[in-house]
Amino acid sequence: MRRLVYCDAYVPEDDQSWDLTTDAYRSLFLESAAADGYAVQPPSGRDPRVTAHPLASFLQRIRLDTGGLREVKTRDYVYLSGWDGTPFTTVRDRLANDPTWRVHTLDSGHDVWRDAPQEFLETLLLGE
């Protein structure tokens, strides 16, 4: 793999999961999945393209092949600063201090394709 891009997301290390977020977001995820027990529903009034997110993706601990990750030449993190209560500020701060990551900030809410599609596309097209 030559490039990895995370956008307004948790960036886990090996064996992390649920512990990456806050108590408030853990409660929100559980409440949003209460209807069927496995799909975290998006907040109402969002872009109609937004779909449910599997609850298991928050709960299951990730297993990473750290050797494979070391081979990724370019790592980009896109921080979306335009919404209150973002749980990703600590992720941005951690990665900004890591020379193996390029950190970008867009003034956008969490739905970047609705709020800043051109700016996001330009970041994706930066390449390696």
Short mmCIF file of the C-alpha atoms (twelve columns), coordinates in Angstrom:
data_MODEL
# 
_entry.id   MODEL 
# 
loop_
_atom_site.group_PDB 
_atom_site.id 
_atom_site.type_symbol 
_atom_site.label_atom_id 
_atom_site.label_alt_id 
_atom_site.label_comp_id 
_atom_site.label_asym_id 
_atom_site.label_seq_id 
_atom_site.Cartn_x 
_atom_site.Cartn_y 
_atom_site.Cartn_z 
_atom_site.pdbx_PDB_model_num 
ATOM 1   C CA . MET A 1   0.000   0.000  0.000  1 
ATOM 2   C CA . ARG A 2   1.431   3.366  -0.987 1 
ATOM 3   C CA . ARG A 3   -0.965  5.828  0.657  1 
ATOM 4   C CA . LEU A 4   -3.403  5.857  3.543  1 
ATOM 5   C CA . VAL A 5   -5.961  8.631  4.136  1 
ATOM 6   C CA . TYR A 6   -8.108  9.011  7.241  1 
ATOM 7   C CA . CYS A 7   -10.738 11.750 7.275  1 
ATOM 8   C CA . ASP A 8   -12.180 12.923 10.601 1 
ATOM 9   C CA . ALA A 9   -11.753 9.467  12.072 1 
ATOM 10  C CA . TYR A 10  -10.199 7.528  14.895 1 
ATOM 11  C CA . VAL A 11  -6.754  6.219  14.003 1 
ATOM 12  C CA . PRO A 12  -6.325  3.115  16.115 1 
ATOM 13  C CA . GLU A 13  -3.181  1.358  17.144 1 
ATOM 14  C CA . ASP A 14  -3.068  -2.416 17.408 1 
ATOM 15  C CA . ASP A 15  -5.624  -3.801 19.917 1 
ATOM 16  C CA . GLN A 16  -7.582  -0.544 20.317 1 
ATOM 17  C CA . SER A 17  -11.280 0.068  19.806 1 
ATOM 18  C CA . TRP A 18  -13.958 1.461  22.098 1 
ATOM 19  C CA . ASP A 19  -11.330 3.189  24.247 1 
ATOM 20  C CA . LEU A 20  -10.534 5.675  21.457 1 
ATOM 21  C CA . THR A 21  -13.639 7.767  22.002 1 
ATOM 22  C CA . THR A 22  -15.305 9.582  24.869 1 
ATOM 23  C CA . ASP A 23  -18.031 8.412  27.229 1 
ATOM 24  C CA . ALA A 24  -20.439 10.816 25.532 1 
ATOM 25  C CA . TYR A 25  -19.827 9.272  22.112 1 
ATOM 26  C CA . ARG A 26  -19.978 5.724  23.463 1 
ATOM 27  C CA . SER A 27  -23.435 6.536  24.874 1 
ATOM 28  C CA . LEU A 28  -24.486 8.146  21.601 1 
ATOM 29  C CA . PHE A 29  -23.380 5.112  19.579 1 
ATOM 30  C CA . LEU A 30  -25.280 2.714  21.849 1 
ATOM 31  C CA . GLU A 31  -28.426 4.853  21.819 1 
ATOM 32  C CA . SER A 32  -28.256 5.188  18.036 1 
ATOM 33  C CA . ALA A 33  -28.020 1.404  17.662 1 
ATOM 34  C CA . ALA A 34  -30.849 0.624  20.064 1 
ATOM 35  C CA . ALA A 35  -33.430 -0.011 17.336 1 
ATOM 36  C CA . ASP A 36  -31.751 -3.117 15.939 1 
ATOM 37  C CA . GLY A 37  -28.704 -3.613 18.153 1 
ATOM 38  C CA . TYR A 38  -26.098 -3.515 15.418 1 
ATOM 39  C CA . ALA A 39  -26.390 -0.386 13.252 1 
ATOM 40  C CA . VAL A 40  -25.544 3.083  14.572 1 
ATOM 41  C CA . GLN A 41  -28.043 5.287  12.786 1 
ATOM 42  C CA . PRO A 42  -26.903 8.700  11.526 1 
ATOM 43  C CA . PRO A 43  -28.460 11.798 13.059 1 
ATOM 44  C CA . SER A 44  -31.631 12.915 11.311 1 
ATOM 45  C CA . GLY A 45  -31.492 15.727 8.810  1 
ATOM 46  C CA . ARG A 46  -28.134 14.724 7.341  1 
ATOM 47  C CA . ASP A 47  -27.168 14.262 3.741  1 
ATOM 48  C CA . PRO A 48  -29.374 11.451 2.358  1 
ATOM 49  C CA . ARG A 49  -26.250 9.557  1.258  1 
ATOM 50  C CA . VAL A 50  -25.237 9.048  4.899  1 
ATOM 51  C CA . THR A 51  -25.960 5.514  6.063  1 
ATOM 52  C CA . ALA A 52  -25.797 3.528  9.293  1 
ATOM 53  C CA . HIS A 53  -22.418 2.517  10.703 1 
ATOM 54  C CA . PRO A 54  -21.884 -0.983 12.143 1 
ATOM 55  C CA . LEU A 55  -21.718 -0.863 15.948 1 
ATOM 56  C CA . ALA A 56  -19.173 -3.698 15.859 1 
ATOM 57  C CA . SER A 57  -16.691 -1.410 14.116 1 
ATOM 58  C CA . PHE A 58  -16.547 0.619  17.322 1 
ATOM 59  C CA . LEU A 59  -16.502 -2.366 19.666 1 
ATOM 60  C CA . GLN A 60  -14.194 -4.876 18.008 1 
ATOM 61  C CA . ARG A 61  -10.499 -4.487 18.776 1 
ATOM 62  C CA . ILE A 62  -8.454  -3.981 15.668 1 
ATOM 63  C CA . ARG A 63  -5.573  -6.275 14.786 1 
ATOM 64  C CA . LEU A 64  -2.945  -4.475 12.752 1 
ATOM 65  C CA . ASP A 65  0.056   -5.868 10.993 1 
ATOM 66  C CA . THR A 66  2.468   -3.168 12.090 1 
ATOM 67  C CA . GLY A 67  4.997   -4.323 9.539  1 
ATOM 68  C CA . GLY A 68  2.532   -3.615 6.747  1 
ATOM 69  C CA . LEU A 69  1.736   -0.191 8.134  1 
ATOM 70  C CA . ARG A 70  5.403   0.719  8.213  1 
ATOM 71  C CA . GLU A 71  5.490   0.104  4.472  1 
ATOM 72  C CA . VAL A 72  2.844   2.755  3.769  1 
ATOM 73  C CA . LYS A 73  4.846   5.617  2.308  1 
ATOM 74  C CA . THR A 74  2.319   8.427  2.683  1 
ATOM 75  C CA . ARG A 75  -0.165  8.840  5.517  1 
ATOM 76  C CA . ASP A 76  -2.655  11.701 5.508  1 
ATOM 77  C CA . TYR A 77  -5.078  12.744 8.207  1 
ATOM 78  C CA . VAL A 78  -7.822  15.216 7.335  1 
ATOM 79  C CA . TYR A 79  -9.170  17.005 10.402 1 
ATOM 80  C CA . LEU A 80  -12.566 18.659 9.973  1 
ATOM 81  C CA . SER A 81  -12.615 21.651 12.312 1 
ATOM 82  C CA . GLY A 82  -16.037 23.077 11.532 1 
ATOM 83  C CA . TRP A 83  -18.194 21.288 14.093 1 
ATOM 84  C CA . ASP A 84  -18.633 21.564 17.837 1 
ATOM 85  C CA . GLY A 85  -17.823 18.583 19.996 1 
ATOM 86  C CA . THR A 86  -15.532 16.788 17.565 1 
ATOM 87  C CA . PRO A 87  -13.884 13.811 19.255 1 
ATOM 88  C CA . PHE A 88  -10.997 13.932 16.756 1 
ATOM 89  C CA . THR A 89  -8.975  16.864 18.126 1 
ATOM 90  C CA . THR A 90  -6.740  14.564 20.161 1 
ATOM 91  C CA . VAL A 91  -6.174  12.391 17.090 1 
ATOM 92  C CA . ARG A 92  -5.133  15.446 15.077 1 
ATOM 93  C CA . ASP A 93  -2.809  16.621 17.853 1 
ATOM 94  C CA . ARG A 94  -1.177  13.198 18.171 1 
ATOM 95  C CA . LEU A 95  -0.609  12.814 14.444 1 
ATOM 96  C CA . ALA A 96  0.574   16.411 13.985 1 
ATOM 97  C CA . ASN A 97  3.513   15.513 16.223 1 
ATOM 98  C CA . ASP A 98  4.290   12.346 14.253 1 
ATOM 99  C CA . PRO A 99  6.624   12.927 11.280 1 
ATOM 100 C CA . THR A 100 5.171   9.931  9.435  1 
ATOM 101 C CA . TRP A 101 1.817   11.742 8.997  1 
ATOM 102 C CA . ARG A 102 0.720   14.755 6.951  1 
ATOM 103 C CA . VAL A 103 -2.127  16.512 8.772  1 
ATOM 104 C CA . HIS A 104 -4.582  18.741 6.918  1 
ATOM 105 C CA . THR A 105 -7.342  20.888 8.421  1 
ATOM 106 C CA . LEU A 106 -10.531 21.759 6.553  1 
ATOM 107 C CA . ASP A 107 -13.183 24.133 7.892  1 
ATOM 108 C CA . SER A 108 -15.984 21.622 7.493  1 
ATOM 109 C CA . GLY A 109 -18.502 19.700 9.510  1 
ATOM 110 C CA . HIS A 110 -18.203 15.917 9.752  1 
ATOM 111 C CA . ASP A 111 -20.022 15.490 6.420  1 
ATOM 112 C CA . VAL A 112 -17.133 16.723 4.284  1 
ATOM 113 C CA . TRP A 113 -18.738 15.729 0.976  1 
ATOM 114 C CA . ARG A 114 -21.617 18.088 1.770  1 
ATOM 115 C CA . ASP A 115 -19.647 20.904 3.414  1 
ATOM 116 C CA . ALA A 116 -16.288 21.054 1.589  1 
ATOM 117 C CA . PRO A 117 -16.224 18.616 -1.332 1 
ATOM 118 C CA . GLN A 118 -13.775 20.586 -3.469 1 
ATOM 119 C CA . GLU A 119 -11.284 21.136 -0.634 1 
ATOM 120 C CA . PHE A 120 -11.458 17.468 0.319  1 
ATOM 121 C CA . LEU A 121 -10.975 16.377 -3.286 1 
ATOM 122 C CA . GLU A 122 -7.907  18.622 -3.557 1 
ATOM 123 C CA . THR A 123 -6.458  16.944 -0.455 1 
ATOM 124 C CA . LEU A 124 -7.124  13.495 -1.887 1 
ATOM 125 C CA . LEU A 125 -5.422  14.461 -5.133 1 
ATOM 126 C CA . LEU A 126 -2.208  15.565 -3.407 1 
ATOM 127 C CA . GLY A 127 -0.784  12.141 -4.007 1 
ATOM 128 C CA . GLU A 128 2.348   10.779 -2.444 1 
# 
